[in-house]
Amino acid sequence: MIKVGIVGGAGYTAGELIRLVINHPKVVLDFVFSTSNAGNFIYEVHQDLLGALDLKFTDSINTDVDVLFLCLGHGNSKKFLEQNQ
């Protein structure tokens, strides 16, 4: 299994990515990072995922993932990487 993390999980791009990841047979979603929604269920933001997963947004990052997707706003991914090396 490929373990995946998503940073910037509250936006449209992340919502589409979450749908792809949770329906892929060889991928497991480890975490979805969002500072503004930490502690909330993902389906509270992405309502079409209600019943599809029971995962909450987190404000911490697990570095033990195989793939990390950055779904941050324009220009923010670079800043995020600089701050979290």
C-alpha positions as CSV (number, residue, x, y, z in Angstrom):
1,M,0.0,0.0,0.0
2,I,1.1,3.5,-0.7
3,K,0.6,5.8,2.3
4,V,-0.5,9.3,1.3
5,G,-0.8,12.7,3.1
6,I,-2.5,15.8,1.9
7,V,-1.6,19.4,2.9
8,G,-4.2,22.1,2.3
9,G,-7.1,19.7,2.6
10,A,-10.1,22.2,2.7
11,G,-10.0,23.4,-0.9
12,Y,-11.6,22.1,-4.1
13,T,-8.4,20.5,-5.4
14,A,-7.9,18.6,-2.2
15,G,-11.5,17.4,-2.2
16,E,-11.1,15.9,-5.6
17,L,-7.8,14.4,-4.7
18,I,-9.3,12.8,-1.5
19,R,-12.0,11.2,-3.6
20,L,-9.3,9.7,-5.9
21,V,-7.1,8.5,-3.1
22,I,-9.9,6.8,-1.0
23,N,-11.2,4.9,-4.0
24,H,-7.8,3.7,-5.2
25,P,-7.2,0.0,-4.3
26,K,-3.4,0.5,-3.6
27,V,-3.5,3.7,-1.7
28,V,-4.3,4.6,1.9
29,L,-5.0,8.1,3.1
30,D,-2.9,8.7,6.3
31,F,-3.8,12.4,7.0
32,V,-5.3,15.5,5.6
33,F,-3.7,18.7,7.0
34,S,-5.6,21.9,7.5
35,T,-4.9,24.6,10.1
36,S,-8.3,26.2,9.7
37,N,-10.3,22.9,10.0
38,A,-8.1,20.9,12.4
39,G,-10.3,18.6,14.5
40,N,-13.3,18.7,12.1
41,F,-14.4,15.7,10.1
42,I,-13.4,16.0,6.5
43,Y,-17.0,15.4,5.4
44,E,-18.0,18.6,7.2
45,V,-16.1,20.6,4.6
46,H,-16.4,18.1,1.7
47,Q,-20.0,17.1,2.2
48,D,-20.1,14.7,-0.7
49,L,-17.7,12.5,1.2
50,L,-20.2,11.9,4.0
51,G,-20.2,8.1,4.6
52,A,-17.0,7.6,2.5
53,L,-14.5,8.2,5.3
54,D,-14.4,9.0,9.0
55,L,-11.1,10.9,9.1
56,K,-10.6,14.3,10.7
57,F,-8.4,17.2,9.5
58,T,-5.2,17.5,11.5
59,D,-2.8,20.3,12.2
60,S,0.2,18.0,12.4
61,I,2.1,16.2,9.6
62,N,3.2,12.6,9.7
63,T,6.5,12.4,7.9
64,D,6.2,8.7,7.5
65,V,4.2,8.8,4.2
66,D,5.2,7.6,0.8
67,V,3.7,10.6,-1.1
68,L,2.8,14.1,0.1
69,F,0.4,16.2,-2.0
70,L,0.4,19.9,-1.5
71,C,-3.0,21.5,-2.3
72,L,-2.3,24.9,-1.0
73,G,-3.1,28.2,-2.7
74,H,-1.0,29.8,-5.4
75,G,2.6,30.4,-4.1
76,N,1.9,28.9,-0.7
77,S,3.4,25.5,-1.4
78,K,6.9,26.9,-1.6
79,K,6.4,28.8,1.6
80,F,5.1,25.7,3.3
81,L,8.1,23.6,2.2
82,E,10.5,26.3,3.4
83,Q,8.9,26.4,6.8
84,N,8.6,22.6,7.2
85,Q,11.9,21.1,5.9
